[in-house]
Amino acid sequence: MTALELVIRHRDRVVTYDELIKAIWGDDKTGKNKDDVRKTVAGHFRHLTFEGHAFIENVPQYGYRFMPLLAEVALTAESQSKDAE
């Protein structure tokens, strides 16, 4: 499971750095820490935005949370713009 899948699957809560470490590196997580998670996923999550608002929220010192309402608004707006064409 990817970090993105994990965060979306658990949209009802913050996914901790430890959970992300296990999801990304599995059993080969020796020496991995919060900085490794941030370096690995932050760049990917940063691109998931709508009008400057992130779909994934960084909860400092804890983990990441999916923002489903914002994603729903973005998908609705995209659908409406396609319908208007």
N, C-alpha and C positions, 0 to 999 in steps of 0.2 A: 504494500500500500504506500502511496506517495504521501508526502507531507500535506499537499493540497487536499487529497482525498480524505485524510484523517481529520483535518480541520473542518471540512464541509460535513463529513459524516457526524461529527460531534458539535454541530452548530449551536446546540443548546448550552454550551459551556466553553470555557477557555481550555485549550489543549496545552498541556504543560511542555516545557522544554524536554523533560525526561521522556515523555510519550513520543515526542518528535524524534528524539535521538534513537529510540528503539525502532520507530517506523522507518527512518532513513538508513540507519546502519545495521539494524538487526542485532545479532549477537556479536558482531564485530564493532563494538562501540568503545573499545578501550581508549581512554584518554579523551573522549569526546565530551564537550561541554556546551553551555549556552552560547558562547561565542561561535562555536562551529555551526550550531543551528542557525544563528542569525546570519552568518556569512553564506550559508548554503541556501536558505529559503528567502531571505529578505529581498534579494534581487528579483526573484520570481514573483513573490507576492506584491511587490511594489508596482508591477505592471498591471495588476488586476484592479483597475479603477474605473470610475464613471464620473465624468465631469469633475475630476480632481478629488473624488472621495474614494477611499480604499475599501475593497470588499473584505480584506483581511486586516484586522486590527492587531497591532503589537501591544501586548500587555506587559510593560517593562518588568523584568526580573521574574516573569512567570511563564509566558508562552504567547499563543496567538488565538484569536477568536474570529470566526467567520461572521460577517455582517449580512445575514440573509435578506433583511428588508431592503437594504441598499441594492443588493443584487437583483431582487425582484423588481424594484423601480427601474433599474437599468434595462432589464429584459423587456419590461412593459414599454418603456420609451423606444427601444429599438424596434419592437414589433409595431408600434403605432407609426413610426416613421416609415417603415416598409409598406404598411397598409396605405399610407397617404400618397405613396409614389404611384 
